[in-house]
Amino acid sequence: MPTNLPAEAKAKWIKVMEAKTPEEKMKAIEEFLSAVPKHKGTERLREWATKRLAELREEIEERRRKRGSRVSFFIEKEGDIQVVVAGPPNTGKSLLVNKLTGARTTVADYPFSTTYPVPGMLRYNDVYFQLIDTPPLTRGVYLRKVVGLVRNADGVLLVLDATRDFISDLREVLDLLREEGVLLVKPRGRVVLDVYRTGKEGIRVTLMGRILDGTMEDVRKILEGYRIFNAHVKIYGEVTLDDVEQSIFESTVYKPLVVFINKIDAVKVDDLGVRELEKILPGSPIVTGSALTGYGLNNIPPSLYSALEIIRIYTKAPNAPPSEKPLVLRKYATVRDVARSIHRDLLENFQYARVWGSSVNYPGERVGLDHVLSDGDIVEIHFKG
């Protein structure tokens, strides 16, 4: 944990946050790392910084190689939610993405037929999910690149093969990602930090759990020590102040997960195996089916919707009907999040909002910025001017 970092290291981390290009960020992390003292409390932080430097070097090198090519491993986020479809070799990821989205993936009965990510779009409940077919998630040349895609995504659809020892495959995938700082099993407690580069909102702390060794004022002091003055800190479960400070560096991230056990047309899935998965992945939806026959595929979209804790918010202007296309936000989103998503000026000139839906006591109730919204709510924002 980054406990008791000297002022010099904190000042150099600010430069990391301000860096815009990979080259600038790499130089800033090198300078930051040189200022971090070597002791047990900073081991994880130094390990993360070293890995991040390696990732940046690879990114810079790949950009140089691909300057004259239109092929890239990075996938721009489109739609509302980006989900990486990952798994061991030859589990049927490409066929699954093809069946769900119609994307022109490379479908073959041999491993490593997919060498670059391929995106496709899936619509469900007015929400557009961008599914990304990826090379196999295994040790080797593609590992760090696939991990980069997972880190950038909103969630993971993990495809396992029913004809294999899928429990063993799952454990290997979890270990691989854990080593790279990505968790697919929800931790006991976690901190999500959203830092805003513009505006004057101050630091907001939303508690959906508790801080074991401090107060919300302690959280503010930690962030201000890194010159972070505009941020939203969301605390889930039980966390410590060290966890709060660790969130500034984003060394470990949690990604919501849906598991799809494929190829059940070729073998009968043992109920015991599924129950074992449920023990390893408490709370993560597990879907069984066949990408080849299409059986069970209709259960994947609602499982993604549930696992990613999505809510749809429909906006409207006064005396006008609600929008047909919703804003797609996460559970516990507030009116403040809606205003920020539409335009910063709405937040700065906000007066009040009226809300229709299950989050209010009566239709059109007048609420403030911190009102927590529910799925399907309609929001009408009133502002000055």
C-alpha positions as CSV (number, residue, x, y, z in Angstrom):
1,M,0.0,0.0,0.0
2,P,1.2,3.5,-0.7
3,T,1.4,4.5,2.9
4,N,3.4,7.5,4.1
5,L,4.6,8.6,0.6
6,P,7.0,11.6,0.9
7,A,5.8,14.9,-0.5
8,E,8.3,14.6,-3.4
9,A,6.6,11.4,-4.6
10,K,3.1,12.9,-4.3
11,A,4.2,15.9,-6.3
12,K,5.6,13.6,-9.0
13,W,2.4,11.6,-9.1
14,I,0.5,14.8,-9.8
15,K,2.6,15.0,-13.0
16,V,1.6,11.5,-13.9
17,M,-2.1,12.4,-13.7
18,E,-1.5,15.5,-15.8
19,A,0.4,13.7,-18.5
20,K,-1.5,13.4,-21.8
21,T,0.5,11.2,-24.2
22,P,2.0,7.8,-23.5
23,E,5.5,9.2,-23.8
24,E,4.8,11.9,-21.2
25,K,3.1,9.4,-18.9
26,M,6.0,7.0,-19.2
27,K,8.5,9.7,-18.3
28,A,6.4,10.9,-15.4
29,I,6.0,7.4,-14.0
30,E,9.8,6.9,-14.2
31,E,10.3,10.1,-12.2
32,F,7.6,9.1,-9.7
33,L,9.1,5.6,-9.2
34,S,12.5,7.2,-8.4
35,A,10.9,9.1,-5.6
36,V,9.0,6.2,-4.0
37,P,11.0,4.8,-1.1
38,K,11.7,1.0,-1.1
39,H,10.0,-0.7,1.8
40,K,7.3,-3.3,2.4
41,G,4.5,-0.8,2.4
42,T,5.3,0.3,-1.2
43,E,6.0,-3.1,-2.8
44,R,2.6,-3.3,-4.6
45,L,2.8,0.3,-5.8
46,R,6.3,-0.2,-7.2
47,E,5.3,-3.5,-8.8
48,W,2.3,-1.7,-10.4
49,A,4.4,1.2,-11.7
50,T,6.9,-1.2,-13.2
51,K,4.2,-3.1,-15.0
52,R,2.6,0.1,-16.2
53,L,5.9,1.3,-17.7
54,A,6.2,-2.0,-19.6
55,E,2.6,-1.5,-20.9
56,L,3.4,2.0,-22.0
57,R,6.5,0.9,-23.8
58,E,4.5,-1.8,-25.7
59,E,1.9,0.8,-26.6
60,I,4.4,3.3,-27.9
61,E,6.2,0.5,-29.9
62,E,2.9,-0.8,-31.4
63,R,1.9,2.7,-32.5
64,R,5.2,3.0,-34.3
65,R,4.7,-0.3,-36.0
66,K,1.1,0.4,-36.9
67,R,1.7,4.0,-38.2
68,G,1.3,2.8,-41.8
69,S,-1.4,0.2,-41.0
70,R,-5.1,0.5,-40.3
71,V,-5.1,-2.5,-37.9
72,S,-4.9,-1.7,-34.2
73,F,-5.3,-3.7,-31.0
74,F,-7.1,-0.8,-29.3
75,I,-10.9,-0.6,-29.7
76,E,-12.6,2.8,-29.4
77,K,-15.5,2.5,-27.0
78,E,-18.9,2.8,-28.9
79,G,-22.4,2.3,-27.8
80,D,-23.3,2.5,-24.1
81,I,-21.4,-0.4,-22.5
82,Q,-18.2,-2.1,-23.6
83,V,-17.8,-5.8,-22.8
84,V,-14.7,-7.9,-23.6
85,V,-15.5,-11.5,-24.6
86,A,-12.5,-13.4,-23.2
87,G,-11.6,-17.0,-22.5
88,P,-9.0,-19.8,-23.0
89,P,-8.2,-20.9,-26.6
90,N,-10.9,-22.4,-28.8
91,T,-13.8,-22.0,-26.4
92,G,-16.0,-20.5,-29.1
93,K,-15.7,-16.8,-28.4
94,S,-15.7,-15.7,-32.1
95,L,-18.8,-17.7,-33.0
96,L,-20.6,-16.4,-29.9
97,V,-19.8,-12.7,-30.8
98,N,-20.9,-13.5,-34.4
99,K,-24.2,-15.0,-33.3
100,L,-25.0,-12.2,-30.8
101,T,-24.0,-9.2,-32.9
102,G,-23.5,-10.3,-36.6
103,A,-19.8,-9.1,-36.4
104,R,-17.5,-10.7,-39.0
105,T,-15.3,-12.6,-36.6
106,T,-12.9,-15.4,-37.6
107,V,-14.5,-18.7,-36.7
108,A,-12.3,-21.8,-36.9
109,D,-11.9,-25.1,-35.0
110,Y,-8.3,-24.4,-34.1
111,P,-6.9,-22.2,-31.4
112,F,-5.4,-18.7,-31.9
113,S,-7.5,-18.1,-35.1
114,T,-8.3,-14.7,-33.6
115,T,-5.2,-12.4,-33.6
116,Y,-6.9,-9.0,-33.3
117,P,-9.9,-7.8,-31.4
118,V,-13.2,-7.5,-33.4
119,P,-16.1,-5.4,-32.1
120,G,-19.8,-6.0,-32.6
121,M,-23.0,-4.3,-31.3
122,L,-25.7,-6.0,-29.2
123,R,-28.9,-4.1,-28.3
124,Y,-31.0,-5.0,-25.2
125,N,-33.5,-2.9,-23.3
126,D,-32.6,0.3,-25.2
127,V,-28.9,-0.3,-24.2
128,Y,-26.2,-0.9,-26.8
129,F,-23.5,-3.3,-25.7
130,Q,-20.3,-3.3,-27.6
131,L,-18.9,-6.9,-27.5
132,I,-15.3,-7.4,-28.4
133,D,-14.0,-10.7,-29.6
134,T,-10.4,-11.2,-28.4
135,P,-7.4,-13.5,-28.8
136,P,-7.1,-16.3,-26.2
137,L,-6.6,-15.3,-22.6
138,T,-3.5,-17.3,-21.9
139,R,0.2,-16.7,-21.1
140,G,2.1,-15.5,-24.1
141,V,2.3,-12.7,-26.6
142,Y,-1.3,-11.6,-26.4
143,L,-1.8,-11.6,-22.6
144,R,-0.9,-8.0,-21.8
145,K,-2.8,-6.7,-24.8
146,V,-6.0,-8.6,-23.9
147,V,-5.5,-7.4,-20.3
148,G,-5.4,-3.9,-21.6
149,L,-8.7,-4.4,-23.4
150,V,-10.2,-5.8,-20.2
151,R,-9.0,-2.8,-18.1
152,N,-10.5,-0.4,-20.6
153,A,-13.9,-2.2,-20.7
154,D,-16.9,-2.0,-18.5
155,G,-17.2,-5.7,-17.9
156,V,-16.2,-9.2,-19.1
157,L,-18.1,-12.1,-20.7
158,L,-16.0,-15.1,-20.0
159,V,-16.5,-18.1,-22.3
160,L,-15.6,-21.5,-21.0
161,D,-15.7,-24.9,-22.8
162,A,-18.1,-27.5,-21.4
163,T,-16.0,-30.3,-23.0
164,R,-12.9,-29.3,-21.0
165,D,-12.2,-29.0,-17.3
166,F,-13.8,-25.6,-17.2
167,I,-13.2,-25.3,-13.4
168,S,-9.5,-25.5,-13.9
169,D,-9.7,-23.2,-16.9
170,L,-11.6,-20.6,-14.8
171,R,-9.0,-20.7,-12.0
172,E,-6.2,-20.2,-14.5
173,V,-8.0,-17.2,-16.0
174,L,-8.6,-15.7,-12.6
175,D,-5.0,-16.2,-11.6
176,L,-3.7,-14.7,-14.8
177,L,-5.8,-11.5,-14.5
178,R,-5.1,-11.2,-10.7
179,E,-1.4,-11.2,-11.5
180,E,-2.0,-8.3,-13.9
181,G,-4.1,-6.3,-11.4
182,V,-7.6,-7.2,-12.6
183,L,-10.2,-8.9,-10.3
184,L,-13.2,-10.7,-11.6
185,V,-14.3,-11.8,-8.2
186,K,-15.9,-8.8,-6.3
187,P,-13.7,-7.9,-3.4
188,R,-15.0,-7.5,0.2
189,G,-14.5,-3.8,-0.2
190,R,-13.5,-1.5,-3.0
191,V,-13.1,2.2,-3.8
192,V,-14.1,3.8,-7.1
193,L,-12.6,7.2,-7.7
194,D,-13.8,9.5,-10.4
195,V,-11.6,12.6,-10.7
196,Y,-12.9,15.6,-12.6
197,R,-10.5,17.9,-14.4
198,T,-13.0,20.7,-14.8
199,G,-15.7,22.3,-12.6
200,K,-15.7,23.3,-8.9
201,E,-17.7,20.5,-7.3
202,G,-15.3,19.7,-4.5
203,I,-14.9,16.2,-3.1
204,R,-18.0,14.0,-2.7
205,V,-18.0,10.7,-0.8
206,T,-20.8,8.2,-1.3
207,L,-20.8,5.5,1.3
208,M,-22.3,2.1,0.3
209,G,-20.4,0.5,3.1
210,R,-18.0,1.8,5.7
211,I,-14.5,3.1,6.3
212,L,-12.9,0.9,9.0
213,D,-10.1,3.2,10.2
214,G,-11.2,6.7,9.4
215,T,-13.9,9.2,8.4
216,M,-15.0,10.9,5.2
217,E,-13.0,14.0,6.3
218,D,-9.9,11.7,6.3
219,V,-10.7,10.7,2.7
220,R,-10.8,14.3,1.6
221,K,-7.5,15.0,3.3
222,I,-5.9,12.1,1.4
223,L,-7.1,13.3,-1.9
224,E,-6.2,16.9,-1.3
225,G,-2.7,15.7,-0.4
226,Y,-2.4,14.7,-4.1
227,R,-4.0,18.0,-5.2
228,I,-7.3,16.3,-6.1
229,F,-10.0,18.8,-5.3
230,N,-12.8,17.7,-7.6
231,A,-13.8,14.1,-7.3
232,H,-16.5,11.6,-6.5
233,V,-15.4,8.8,-4.2
234,K,-17.7,5.7,-4.1
235,I,-17.0,3.2,-1.3
236,Y,-18.5,-0.3,-1.5
237,G,-18.2,-2.7,1.4
238,E,-15.5,-2.4,4.1
239,V,-12.4,-0.5,3.2
240,T,-9.5,1.2,4.9
241,L,-7.8,4.6,4.2
242,D,-5.0,2.7,2.5
243,D,-7.6,1.4,0.0
244,V,-8.7,4.9,-0.6
245,E,-5.1,6.0,-1.3
246,Q,-4.5,3.0,-3.4
247,S,-7.5,4.0,-5.6
248,I,-5.6,7.1,-6.7
249,F,-3.0,4.8,-8.5
250,E,-5.6,2.3,-9.9
251,S,-3.2,-0.6,-9.5
252,T,-6.0,-3.1,-9.1
253,V,-9.4,-2.9,-10.8
254,Y,-12.6,-5.0,-10.5
255,K,-14.6,-5.9,-13.6
256,P,-18.2,-7.3,-13.4
257,L,-18.4,-10.7,-14.9
258,V,-20.8,-13.0,-16.7
259,V,-19.7,-16.6,-17.4
260,F,-21.0,-18.5,-20.5
261,I,-20.4,-22.2,-20.5
262,N,-20.3,-23.0,-24.2
263,K,-20.7,-26.3,-26.2
264,I,-23.3,-28.0,-23.9
265,D,-24.7,-29.5,-27.1
266,A,-21.6,-31.7,-27.1
267,V,-21.6,-32.8,-23.5
268,K,-23.9,-32.8,-20.5
269,V,-22.8,-30.1,-18.0
270,D,-22.5,-31.6,-14.5
271,D,-24.7,-29.6,-12.0
272,L,-21.9,-30.0,-9.5
273,G,-19.5,-28.2,-11.8
274,V,-21.9,-25.3,-12.1
275,R,-22.3,-25.2,-8.3
276,E,-18.6,-25.1,-7.9
277,L,-18.4,-22.1,-10.3
278,E,-21.0,-20.4,-8.2
279,K,-18.9,-20.8,-5.1
280,I,-15.8,-19.4,-6.8
281,L,-17.8,-16.5,-8.4
282,P,-20.5,-15.6,-5.9
283,G,-23.0,-13.2,-7.4
284,S,-21.7,-13.5,-11.0
285,P,-24.4,-14.8,-13.5
286,I,-23.6,-18.2,-15.0
287,V,-25.2,-19.0,-18.3
288,T,-25.0,-22.4,-20.1
289,G,-25.7,-22.9,-23.8
290,S,-24.3,-23.4,-27.3
291,A,-23.1,-20.8,-29.7
292,L,-23.4,-23.4,-32.5
293,T,-27.1,-24.1,-32.0
294,G,-28.0,-20.8,-30.4
295,Y,-29.4,-22.5,-27.3
296,G,-29.2,-20.3,-24.2
297,L,-27.9,-17.2,-26.0
298,N,-31.0,-15.2,-25.1
299,N,-30.0,-15.4,-21.4
300,I,-26.7,-13.5,-22.0
301,P,-28.1,-10.0,-22.6
302,P,-30.2,-9.9,-19.4
303,S,-27.3,-11.4,-17.4
304,L,-25.0,-8.6,-18.7
305,Y,-27.6,-6.0,-17.8
306,S,-27.8,-7.4,-14.3
307,A,-24.1,-8.0,-13.6
308,L,-23.1,-4.5,-14.8
309,E,-25.8,-2.9,-12.5
310,I,-27.1,-0.7,-15.4
311,I,-29.8,1.9,-15.0
312,R,-31.5,3.7,-17.8
313,I,-32.4,7.4,-17.3
314,Y,-34.7,9.1,-19.8
315,T,-34.4,12.9,-19.9
316,K,-37.0,15.5,-21.0
317,A,-37.4,19.2,-21.4
318,P,-40.3,21.0,-19.8
319,N,-43.6,20.4,-21.6
320,A,-41.9,17.9,-23.9
321,P,-42.0,14.1,-24.1
322,P,-39.1,12.0,-22.6
323,S,-36.2,11.1,-24.9
324,E,-36.5,7.8,-26.7
325,K,-32.8,7.0,-26.1
326,P,-31.8,6.8,-22.4
327,L,-28.7,7.8,-20.7
328,V,-27.0,4.6,-19.5
329,L,-25.6,5.0,-16.0
330,R,-24.6,2.7,-13.1
331,K,-26.5,1.9,-10.0
332,Y,-26.6,4.7,-7.4
333,A,-26.3,7.3,-10.1
334,T,-27.6,10.7,-9.0
335,V,-29.2,13.8,-10.7
336,R,-25.7,15.3,-10.6
337,D,-24.4,12.4,-12.8
338,V,-27.3,13.1,-15.3
339,A,-26.5,16.8,-15.5
340,R,-22.8,16.1,-16.0
341,S,-23.6,13.6,-18.7
342,I,-25.7,16.1,-20.7
343,H,-23.5,19.2,-20.4
344,R,-21.3,20.8,-17.8
345,D,-23.2,24.1,-18.0
346,L,-26.3,22.3,-16.7
347,L,-24.4,21.4,-13.5
348,E,-23.0,24.8,-13.0
349,N,-26.4,26.5,-13.5
350,F,-28.5,23.8,-11.9
351,Q,-31.6,25.0,-9.9
352,Y,-33.6,21.8,-9.4
353,A,-34.9,18.7,-11.2
354,R,-38.3,16.9,-11.4
355,V,-38.3,13.2,-11.5
356,W,-40.9,10.6,-12.5
357,G,-40.3,7.0,-11.5
358,S,-39.7,4.6,-8.7
359,S,-37.1,6.7,-6.9
360,V,-39.6,9.4,-5.9
361,N,-42.7,9.6,-3.7
362,Y,-44.9,11.0,-6.4
363,P,-44.7,11.8,-10.1
364,G,-42.8,15.0,-10.9
365,E,-41.3,15.4,-7.4
366,R,-38.8,18.2,-7.1
367,V,-35.3,17.0,-6.1
368,G,-31.7,18.2,-5.8
369,L,-28.4,17.1,-7.3
370,D,-27.7,14.3,-4.8
371,H,-31.0,12.5,-5.4
372,V,-30.3,8.8,-6.1
373,L,-32.1,7.6,-9.3
374,S,-33.7,4.2,-10.2
375,D,-33.8,2.3,-13.5
376,G,-36.4,3.8,-15.9
377,D,-36.7,7.2,-14.1
378,I,-37.5,10.3,-16.2
379,V,-35.6,13.4,-15.3
380,E,-36.4,17.0,-16.2
381,I,-33.6,19.5,-15.2
382,H,-34.3,23.2,-14.6
383,F,-31.4,25.6,-14.7
384,K,-30.7,29.3,-14.4
385,G,-30.7,31.5,-17.4
